[in-house]
């Protein structure tokens, strides 16, 4: 018996390797990543309470710390494509990538060089059972506060703060608009 599978659900079980396609800006390697997130209650669409929001962190391959998925932005892909690929390879999740949170300059912990990092929020729509780095990393859903405490990179903590601030601002604006409509 032959089973046909949709290719859109297929994931290559190997990560891209090598740096021959890496992007650099003034000697700084450019990396992109995502803050994967979800709401505890599946029908929820806004942050009612900071405890309702969960973010996905992954273990570092080289150390004991936790971080958000990120990796090299390559010349044959856009920032968003690279962020999506890295998140799929390292964390095994797919979803909707939202607008960029910002750009950070940081020093590598293992190399004596500086990097440029770009981060995006990713609203998770699918969590895979198998992904390229499943055997190399652990993934854990946790609260924003827990993620802030365990994340090993200051620049990623800043991206997380910016993300939460954006969600809170968006919700306030939506509530203001609803109140204005109700009064009219």
N, C-alpha and C positions, 0 to 999 in steps of 0.2 A: 504494500500500500504506500502511496506517495502523498505527503501532506504539503500543500502549497502554503507559503507564508508571505504576507505582505512585506515588501522590502522597506517600507517606511518604519516598521517596527524592528528591523534588523539593526544590530549595532556591531561594528567591527570590534573584536575582543582584543585589540592591540592599540596602544597609544602611539601617537606620532612620536618619533624620536629624532635626535640630532638637532643641530642648530644652523644648518646650511641655509634655511629659509627664514631665519629669525630677522625681525625688524630691530633696527637700532636708530636712535636719534642722538646725535652728538656723542657717540660712544656708549650711550646708555641702552641696555637691552630693554625692550618694551614688552611688558606682560599685561595680561588682561584676566579678569576673573569676575565671579558672580557671588552675590549673597543670595543663596537659594532660600526661599521662605514660603510659608503656608500659614493658614489660620487653623487653630485647633478644631474649629467646627467647620465642616465642609461647605456649608451654605453661607458662611460669613464672608463679607467682602471688604470690611473696614476694621480698623483696630479699635475695638471697644475698650480694651484694657491691654496694657503692655504684655500681660500674661497670656493673652489670646494669640499672640504672634509667636511663631516658632521659626528659627533659622537652622540651617543645616551646616554643621562644621565637619571637617574631615581631619584625620590624623596626618601629620607630616611624614613623608617617606624617610627623612633623614634624622628626625628627632622624636621627642615624645610630645611635642606641642600639638595644638589644634589650630586650624586656620580655615579660611574659605578657599574653595577651589580657584586656582589661578595658574597660568602658565604662559608660555611664549606666544606672542602675536606674530604670525608668519606672513610673508609677503604675498602669498596666494589667497589671503582671506581678509575680510573686513574685521574690525574690532568685535562686532557683535557675533560674527561667525566664530572667531577665535574664542570668545568668552563662552559661547554655547558649547563648542567642542571640548574645551578644557573642563567645563562643569560636567559634561557627560562622561568624559574619560576618567576623571578623578572622583566624582561623587555619584555617578550613575543616575542623574536626574535630568529631565527635560522640562521646558516650560516657556513662559512668555518673558522675554528680556525687556526690561523697561529702560527708560532713559538713563544715561550715564550719571553716576554719582560724583565723578570727579577724577582728577589726575593727581598722583602722589609721586614724589621722588623719595627713594629710600635706598639705604645701603644694604647690600646682600650680607647675610649672616655667614655665608660660607665662602664668598669670594670678595676680594678687596675692590669692589666696584659698585657703582650706583645704577639703579634701575628706575624706569618710569612705569608706574602701575596705574591701570584704569579699572574701575569697578562698576558693576551694574547690578541692580536687583533682578532676581529671576523668580517669578511666581511659578512654583512647581506644579506641573500638571500630570507628570508621570514619574514614578520612581521604579527603576529597573531592578530586577533580581540579579542580573549579571551585567557587568560593565568592565571595561578594560583594566582598571586598577583595583578591582574588587579584592584581590588577594594581597594587595600592597597597602591598603588604607582601610580605616574604620570610618564610618559615617554615623553621626549622632544628631538627632533633632534636639534642640534645647531652646530655652527662653533667651531673649535678647540679653538679659543680665548675665546669665550663665555663659553665653558666648563671649561677652565682653571680658569676663574673668579668665576664660581659658585660651582665648585667641593670643597667639604668640607675637603678632605683628601690630605695632602701634598704628600704622597706616590703615590696616584693615579695621581696627577698632574705630578709627575716625570715619571710615566709609560706613560702618554700621551705624554710628551716631547720626551721620548725614541721612542715611536711609530712614531711620526711625523718625527723625525730624521732618523729613519730606512726607511720610505717611500721616503724621500728626497734623501737619499744615494742610494737606489735602482734605483730611477729614473735617478739619475746622472750616475750611472754605465750603465744603459740601453742606455742612450743617447750617452755615450762614445763608447759603443760597436757598435751602429748604425753608428756613425761617422767613426769609424775605418773600418767597413765593406764597407762603401761608398767610402772611400779613396782607399781601396785595389783593 
